[in-house]
Amino acid sequence: MSVHLADQDRKALIVALSHRPGLAAAGTAVLPELNGLGAVSCGTDTAEDGRRVWAVLDL
């Protein structure tokens, strides 16, 4: 697993990547939790390099 951080326009992007190809997207329970913590937007998807969960937060 790796975590990537970036900032732009007083917002922070946080991405967690599993690095395990072939994993199906898990339940969406994490997204309401991220919104509850103040995420401006958030999402999850899968790709060849694994599952990603991301959130954008105001700084």
ABEGO torsion letter per residue (X at the ends): XBBBBBBBGGBBBBBBBAGBBGBBBBBAAAAAAAAAAGBABBBBBBBAAEBBBBBBBBX
